[in-house]
Amino acid sequence: MSPESLWNSSVRVYRLPQVSETCLRLQNEHQLDVNLLLFAHWYGRHHGALAPEQLDELLAFTRPWASEVVRPLRHARSWMKQALANESSAVLPPQPCAQLRERIKAVELQSEQLQQQIMESLCERWLTRQPDQPARTLTAQQEDIAANLRAVAEASAVTLTPALLALLDTLQQAAHSD
């Protein structure tokens, strides 16, 4: 298995310069699942290029998880933030709403962590079926990361515009420095 868990890798990579901003843009402007992108990076770094059937299996899990669990929590948290900032929302008690928003944020993060744990367990199943692979060069890792990020975008039915490709490249390059 990988020397670093998907969650630990994601937290580390997300903190790199430009990564959080890039991930938020990929999420908000292109409706991509950041956890899936972080998985694509992690898998490419440690295991190689995702096979189409592996990506299909990931999407079969992540699509409903994101739409039924993560996005509703994110939407509630974002709505509360906007409502609390809006002066016309005088009926909302600021302190209790802010506390609830923080609890929702914690549950959202917990749901993303669980999503990543499940994705990593899928990976463990795949790896038990594969022969051990030789150590890969840094160049091979970077090529696999780039291919995986692009495959996630394509499989997510997102148009590969120059702006999207530039964001994916920024994510891949920023993560290259890790």
N, C-alpha and C positions, 0 to 999 in steps of 0.2 A: 504494500500500500504506500501511499505518499508519506514523505517525511513530515509534511505539514498538512493539517486538516484544511478542508475547504473553507470553513468559517475563519480560522486564523489567517489563512492566506487572503481571504476577502477583506478582513479588517485591516490587514497590513497594506494591501494594494489600494484600498479605498482612501487611505490616509496619504498616499503619495501626491505630490503636486499635480494639479489638473485633473486627477482621477474623479474626485467627488463631483466636481462641476460637470465633467464630461458625462459621467453616469447619469446625473440628473437631467441633462439635456437629452441623452438617449432615451431616458424614461419619459420625460414630459413632451418632447417634440416628436419622438418617433415611436412611442408606446412600446419600447423594448423592455423586457424583464431584466433588470440589473442583476439579479441573482443568477440568472441564466448566463449573462455575459461574464460574470465573475467566475462561474463554473467553467465556461469555455476557456477563459484565461488559465485557470488552475489546471484543468485537464490537459491543455496544450503544453503547459510547462512541465508537468510531471508524467504524462502518459502518451501524448501525441494528438493526432488529428481525430476528431470524433467521426465515427462511422455513421452513415445515414440512419441506420436502424437504432443506434444509440441516441441520436438527436431526436428521432421519433418517439422513443421511450421517454426521454426527458420532457418533451413537449406534452405528451399525454398526461403527465403528472403536473407539470408547472402551469399549463394554461388554466385548468380549473382552480388550482390552488391560488394562483394570482388573482383570478377574477372573483372568486368567492370568499377569499380570506384576506389577502394582502391589500388589494386595491380598495375594498370597502373600509378597512381600517385607515388607510392613508387618506381616503376621501373625507372620512369623519374628522380626522385630525386636521387636515387642511381647511375644511369648512369652519371648524371651531377657531382656528387661528385667524381666518379672515373675519369671522363674526365678532371676535373679541377686539379686533383692530378697528372695526366699523363703529363709529360713535353712535349710529342710529340703533345699535343693538343694546340699548340701555337695559333691556329686560334680562339680559344674561348676567348673572352674578360673576364678576371677573375671577375672583379667587377660586371658587368651586369649579368653574369651567376650565380654568388653567390647570388645576390639579387633575381633572378628568382627562384633559388633553394629554398631559404627561403620562398618565396611565395607559391611554390608548397608544401613545408613541412606544411605550415599553412593550405592549402586547404586539404591536406591529413588528418591532424588532425581533421579538421572540418568534413570531410566525415566520419571519424571513430566516431565522436561524434554523428552525425546524425544516423549512423548505430545503435549505442547504444540506442538512443532515440526511434527508431522504435522498437527495440527488447524489450525495457521496455514497450512500448505501447502494444505490443503483450501480455506481462506478465499481464498487467492491465486487459486486456480482459479475460485472463484465470482466474484471481482471482475473477472477478465478477461472474463467474460460479461456484465457489467453496465455500463451507461453511467455516466460520472462523475456523482457526486451533489453537489448544492450543500452548502455548509457547513451544519451543523445546530446548532441552539441548544442550550444547556445543558439546558433543559427537555426538549427532544426526546431528547437523549442519556439523561437520567435515566428518561424514560418507556420508552425502548427497553431500557435495562438491566433495569428492573423486569419488563418483559414477557418478556425473555429468561430471566431467573432463574426466573420462574414457569413458562415453557414447558419449561425443563429439568426442573424438579420434576415437572410433569405427565407429560412424556414418560418419566420414570424410574419411572412407576407408583407414585409416592409419594402418599399421601393428603395433601391440602392442609389440614392441621389448622391451627387458629389459632396453635399453637406454631410450626409450620413456617413459616407466612406471616410471623410476627413475626421469625423468624431471617432469612428472605430479605429482609425489610424492613430489618433491622439491617445486613445485608451491603450492601444497595443504598445505604442512608443513609451508612454509614461510608465506602464507596467514593466517595460523592458529594463527600466532603471532599478527595479527592485532586487 
